[in-house]
Amino acid sequence: MPTRPRPLVAVRLIGPTASVTAHAATIAAQLAAYYGREHVTCRTSTRPAGYSGESRAYITITRKESS
């Protein structure tokens, strides 16, 4: 089984769902632009948090694997 490359950056946001969603989109776009969209893969995922009305968002930036 191939191993996953280690992320260049990993970010976790926790807070009110609307705020987390907006910030995650902005942060992911800024990180992808900083590292160069053609050189990195940006993944985001959102899950419920421990409290009602809150979410957790995870953002990871990894180098693209050469083909």
N, C-alpha and C positions, 0 to 999 in steps of 0.2 A: 504494500500500500504506500503510495507516495506521501511524503510529509508536506504539510502546509508551510509556506515561507513565513517567517516571523514578520509581524506587521511593523511598518515604519512608525505608525502612530495608532494608538487605540484610545478612544474617548468614550466615557459613559456619562450620560446626562440623566438626572432624575428630577422630576418636578411636575407641575401642572401640565396636563397633556397638550394643550394648545401651545404653551411656551416651549416645551421640549420639542415638539414637532417643528416649530418655526426655527428654533436655534439649531437643531440637528441638520436641517436642510442648508442653512447658511454656513455652518461650520464645515460640513462635508464639501460644499462647493469651493470654499476658500482653501481647504487642504488639498483638494484635487488640483486646483489651479496652481498652488504653490509648488507642489511636487511635479507638476506637468501631467496633464490628463492622458497624454500618450504613453507615459511611463509607469503609471500606477493604476490599480483597481481600487475603487472606493465602494465599500459595502456598508449599508446601514440596516439596522433592525430595531423594531420597537416592540416592547412588551409591557404588560400592565405592571405597575409598581405596587408596593405594599398598602397604599392608601387609596381610597376611592377618589377618582378624578385625576390620578397621577399616573405617569408613564416613565419607563426607562428606555432610553435610546442608546444604542451602541454604534459607534462609527469606527471602522478599521480601514487603514490605508496600507496596501501592500504593493510591492513592485510587481509589474506584469512579468510573467514567465516568458522567456524567449522561446519562439517556436522553431 
